[in-house]
Amino acid sequence: MGVVLCALAGVCWSLIPLGIRHIETASVWQILFFRSAGLLPMLFCLMYWRSGGRPLQAIRTAGVPGVLGGMALTMAYAAGIGAVQLTSVANAAFLFATAPFMVALLSFLVLGERVRKATWMAMVLGFAGIGFMVSDSFTTGNWQGDGVALMAALGFALFTLALRRGKASDMMPVSFLGGLFALVLSGLVVSGTGQGFDLPMHEITIAVMLGVVLLALGMTLYTFGSQVVPGAELALLSMTEVVLAPIWVWIVLGETAAAATLIGGGILMLAIGFNALTGLRRKPLPMGH
């Protein structure tokens, strides 16, 4: 059941770029504001339930690592939207998938965690795929979008690192802080730059629903599913989002991926799969945490 829940979470998240593609006039910060406004009430309700009616206590327990993780998540949210606006969905999705390798590298550098030889090999292979994609982007003019996509992956990696640093057993308070920081920051930017909140109603609706339905529902499914699914399997299941996101925009909008993106992304997916499968062979699957 946990595998199904995590896979469904990936399906939800894979639809987010398609929703962003249907927003034509709003800026990154305007989208982030309204999406966060939709996301926060859903996360608060879930956090309230999971904490036994003590959401503020759950937030306090997260402490400084929770605040840092929330800030990193805000960076990931903003960069993720920007990447979809600046480059192809396929490029953005594949580059988002580099986050697990960034987590492994940062955990090694910051926390002193040991990295398996198979993971080092997978990282070399994965970054070769990234290099192939990015080199093509310099000729097509998408290099800025690719850079922003890597910033989003780095934000998610720092978010994960903060959870590990704080030994958090529940990522929901940190996710809530990320949504709260994103709402405040985007509101300040939109107000301070004169962009304003007056957008076409259908764009506001799409942005809010991205938060209410796709992001919050996906996070809820992932939260419950990840409790009974080993980390190596989670890495494999993350491919659901990466593979489906370009397919949705191709079916609905006719957006195709460049050959270099498919080749480089394929190399990256091979690296992620190799790392996950070697992790599965390394130890028996636990029945739960």
C-alpha positions as CSV (number, residue, x, y, z in Angstrom):
1,M,0.0,0.0,0.0
2,G,2.9,2.4,0.8
3,V,4.3,1.9,-2.7
4,V,0.9,2.8,-4.2
5,L,0.6,5.9,-2.1
6,C,4.1,7.1,-3.0
7,A,3.5,6.4,-6.7
8,L,0.2,8.4,-6.6
9,A,2.1,11.2,-4.9
10,G,4.5,11.3,-7.9
11,V,1.5,11.4,-10.2
12,C,0.1,14.4,-8.4
13,W,3.4,16.3,-8.5
14,S,4.0,15.4,-12.1
15,L,0.9,17.4,-13.0
16,I,2.2,20.6,-11.4
17,P,4.3,21.8,-14.4
18,L,1.3,21.3,-16.7
19,G,-0.7,23.6,-14.4
20,I,2.0,26.2,-14.5
21,R,2.1,26.0,-18.3
22,H,-1.5,27.1,-18.3
23,I,-0.6,30.3,-16.4
24,E,0.4,32.9,-19.0
25,T,0.6,36.3,-17.3
26,A,1.5,35.7,-13.6
27,S,5.1,35.9,-12.5
28,V,7.0,33.3,-10.4
29,W,6.3,35.2,-7.2
30,Q,2.6,35.7,-8.0
31,I,2.1,32.0,-8.7
32,L,4.1,31.1,-5.6
33,F,1.9,33.4,-3.4
34,F,-1.4,32.0,-4.5
35,R,-0.1,28.4,-4.6
36,S,1.2,28.8,-1.0
37,A,-2.2,30.3,0.0
38,G,-3.9,27.1,-1.2
39,L,-1.2,24.8,0.3
40,L,-1.0,26.2,3.8
41,P,-4.5,25.4,5.1
42,M,-4.2,21.8,3.9
43,L,-0.8,21.3,5.5
44,F,-2.0,22.9,8.8
45,C,-5.0,20.5,8.9
46,L,-2.8,17.5,8.3
47,M,-0.2,18.7,10.8
48,Y,-3.0,19.3,13.4
49,W,-4.2,15.8,13.0
50,R,-0.7,14.2,13.0
51,S,0.3,16.2,16.1
52,G,-2.8,15.2,18.1
53,G,-4.1,18.7,18.1
54,R,-0.8,20.3,19.0
55,P,0.5,21.9,15.8
56,L,2.4,24.7,17.5
57,Q,4.2,22.2,19.6
58,A,5.1,20.3,16.5
59,I,6.6,23.4,14.9
60,R,8.6,24.3,18.1
61,T,9.9,20.7,18.1
62,A,11.3,21.2,14.6
63,G,13.6,23.9,16.0
64,V,16.3,25.7,14.1
65,P,16.8,22.8,11.6
66,G,13.1,23.1,10.8
67,V,13.4,26.8,10.1
68,L,16.5,26.3,7.9
69,G,14.6,23.4,6.1
70,G,11.6,25.7,5.6
71,M,13.8,28.3,4.1
72,A,15.4,25.8,1.8
73,L,12.0,24.5,0.7
74,T,11.0,28.1,-0.1
75,M,14.0,28.3,-2.4
76,A,13.0,25.0,-4.0
77,Y,9.4,26.1,-4.5
78,A,10.4,29.4,-6.2
79,A,13.1,28.0,-8.3
80,G,10.9,25.1,-9.4
81,I,8.2,27.4,-10.8
82,G,10.9,29.6,-12.4
83,A,12.5,26.6,-14.1
84,V,9.2,25.4,-15.7
85,Q,8.8,29.0,-17.1
86,L,12.3,29.2,-18.4
87,T,13.1,25.8,-19.8
88,S,11.3,22.7,-21.1
89,V,9.4,20.6,-18.6
90,A,11.5,17.6,-19.5
91,N,14.7,19.5,-18.7
92,A,13.3,20.8,-15.5
93,A,11.9,17.4,-14.4
94,F,15.2,15.5,-15.1
95,L,17.3,18.2,-13.3
96,F,14.9,18.2,-10.3
97,A,15.7,14.5,-10.0
98,T,19.4,15.3,-9.1
99,A,18.3,16.1,-5.6
100,P,19.1,12.7,-4.1
101,F,22.7,12.9,-5.4
102,M,23.0,16.4,-3.9
103,V,21.7,15.0,-0.6
104,A,24.3,12.2,-0.6
105,L,27.1,14.7,-1.4
106,L,26.0,17.3,1.2
107,S,25.5,14.6,3.8
108,F,29.1,13.4,3.2
109,L,30.5,17.0,3.4
110,V,28.3,18.4,6.2
111,L,27.2,15.5,8.3
112,G,30.1,13.2,7.7
113,E,27.9,10.4,6.5
114,R,29.5,7.5,4.6
115,V,28.6,7.3,0.9
116,R,28.4,3.9,-0.7
117,K,30.8,3.2,-3.6
118,A,27.7,2.4,-5.8
119,T,26.4,5.9,-5.0
120,W,29.6,7.6,-6.0
121,M,29.5,5.6,-9.3
122,A,25.9,6.6,-9.8
123,M,26.7,10.3,-9.1
124,V,29.5,10.3,-11.7
125,L,27.1,8.7,-14.2
126,G,24.3,11.1,-13.2
127,F,26.3,14.2,-13.5
128,A,27.6,13.0,-16.9
129,G,23.9,13.0,-18.0
130,I,23.4,16.4,-16.6
131,G,26.4,17.7,-18.4
132,F,25.0,16.4,-21.7
133,M,21.7,18.1,-21.1
134,V,23.2,21.4,-20.0
135,S,25.7,21.5,-22.9
136,D,22.9,21.4,-25.3
137,S,21.0,24.1,-23.4
138,F,23.8,26.5,-24.1
139,T,23.1,26.3,-27.8
140,T,19.4,26.4,-27.4
141,G,19.4,29.3,-24.9
142,N,17.8,27.3,-22.1
143,W,20.8,27.3,-19.8
144,Q,19.3,29.8,-17.4
145,G,16.3,27.6,-16.9
146,D,18.5,24.6,-16.4
147,G,20.5,26.6,-13.8
148,V,17.3,27.5,-11.9
149,A,16.2,23.9,-12.1
150,L,19.4,22.8,-10.4
151,M,18.8,25.5,-7.8
152,A,15.4,23.9,-7.1
153,A,17.1,20.5,-6.7
154,L,19.6,22.1,-4.3
155,G,16.8,23.6,-2.3
156,F,15.1,20.2,-1.9
157,A,18.5,18.6,-1.0
158,L,19.1,21.3,1.7
159,F,15.6,20.7,3.0
160,T,16.3,16.9,3.3
161,L,19.7,17.7,4.9
162,A,18.0,19.9,7.5
163,L,15.5,17.1,8.4
164,R,18.5,14.7,8.9
165,R,20.4,17.2,10.9
166,G,17.5,17.8,13.2
167,K,16.7,14.1,13.2
168,A,13.1,15.0,12.4
169,S,10.6,12.1,12.5
170,D,7.9,14.2,10.8
171,M,8.5,16.4,7.8
172,M,5.1,18.1,8.0
173,P,6.0,21.0,10.3
174,V,9.1,21.8,8.2
175,S,6.9,21.6,5.0
176,F,4.4,24.0,6.7
177,L,7.2,26.4,7.6
178,G,8.3,26.3,4.0
179,G,4.9,27.1,2.7
180,L,4.6,29.9,5.3
181,F,7.9,31.4,4.4
182,A,7.0,31.2,0.7
183,L,3.7,33.0,1.3
184,V,5.4,35.8,3.2
185,L,8.4,36.2,0.9
186,S,6.3,36.1,-2.3
187,G,3.8,38.5,-0.8
188,L,6.5,41.0,0.0
189,V,8.1,40.7,-3.4
190,V,4.8,41.0,-5.3
191,S,3.9,44.1,-3.2
192,G,7.4,45.6,-3.2
193,T,7.9,45.3,-6.9
194,G,4.4,46.6,-7.8
195,Q,3.4,43.4,-9.5
196,G,0.2,43.4,-7.5
197,F,-2.3,40.6,-6.8
198,D,-4.8,41.4,-9.6
199,L,-4.6,38.5,-12.0
200,P,-7.1,36.8,-14.3
201,M,-9.4,34.7,-12.1
202,H,-8.6,31.5,-13.9
203,E,-4.9,31.9,-13.3
204,I,-5.5,32.5,-9.5
205,T,-7.7,29.5,-9.5
206,I,-5.1,27.3,-11.2
207,A,-2.4,28.5,-8.8
208,V,-4.5,27.9,-5.7
209,M,-5.6,24.5,-6.9
210,L,-1.9,23.6,-7.5
211,G,-1.4,24.1,-3.8
212,V,-4.7,22.6,-2.5
213,V,-4.9,19.5,-4.7
214,L,-1.6,18.6,-6.4
215,L,1.0,19.8,-3.9
216,A,-0.8,19.2,-0.6
217,L,-2.5,15.9,-1.7
218,G,0.8,14.6,-3.1
219,M,2.6,15.5,0.1
220,T,-0.1,13.8,2.2
221,L,0.1,10.6,0.1
222,Y,3.9,10.7,0.3
223,T,4.0,11.3,4.1
224,F,1.9,8.2,4.7
225,G,3.5,6.0,2.1
226,S,7.1,6.8,3.0
227,Q,6.5,5.5,6.5
228,V,6.5,2.0,5.2
229,V,8.6,2.2,2.1
230,P,12.5,1.9,2.3
231,G,14.6,4.8,1.1
232,A,15.9,2.9,-1.9
233,E,12.4,2.2,-3.1
234,L,11.5,5.8,-2.6
235,A,14.3,6.8,-5.0
236,L,12.8,4.4,-7.6
237,L,9.3,5.7,-7.1
238,S,10.5,9.3,-7.6
239,M,11.0,8.4,-11.2
240,T,7.2,8.4,-11.5
241,E,7.1,12.2,-11.3
242,V,10.1,12.7,-13.5
243,V,8.9,10.5,-16.3
244,L,5.2,11.6,-16.3
245,A,5.7,15.3,-16.2
246,P,7.1,15.6,-19.8
247,I,4.4,13.1,-20.9
248,W,1.5,15.3,-19.7
249,V,2.8,18.4,-21.4
250,W,3.4,16.4,-24.6
251,I,-0.1,14.9,-24.6
252,V,-1.9,18.2,-23.7
253,L,0.3,20.9,-25.1
254,G,2.4,19.1,-27.7
255,E,5.6,20.1,-26.0
256,T,8.4,17.8,-27.1
257,A,11.8,17.2,-25.5
258,A,15.1,17.6,-27.4
259,A,17.2,14.6,-28.2
260,A,19.9,15.7,-25.9
261,T,17.4,16.1,-23.0
262,L,16.1,12.5,-23.6
263,I,19.6,11.1,-23.8
264,G,21.0,13.0,-20.9
265,G,17.8,12.4,-18.8
266,G,18.0,8.7,-19.7
267,I,21.5,8.5,-18.4
268,L,20.4,10.3,-15.2
269,M,17.5,7.9,-14.7
270,L,19.8,5.0,-15.2
271,A,22.1,6.4,-12.5
272,I,19.2,6.9,-10.1
273,G,17.9,3.4,-10.8
274,F,21.3,1.8,-10.4
275,N,21.8,3.5,-7.0
276,A,18.4,2.5,-5.8
277,L,18.7,-1.1,-6.9
278,T,22.1,-1.5,-5.3
279,G,20.6,-0.1,-2.2
280,L,17.8,-2.7,-2.3
281,R,20.3,-5.5,-2.7
282,R,22.4,-4.2,0.2
283,K,19.9,-5.1,2.9
284,P,16.5,-6.7,3.2
285,L,13.4,-4.6,2.8
286,P,12.1,-3.6,6.3
287,M,8.4,-4.2,7.0
288,G,8.2,-0.7,8.4
289,H,9.9,2.0,10.6
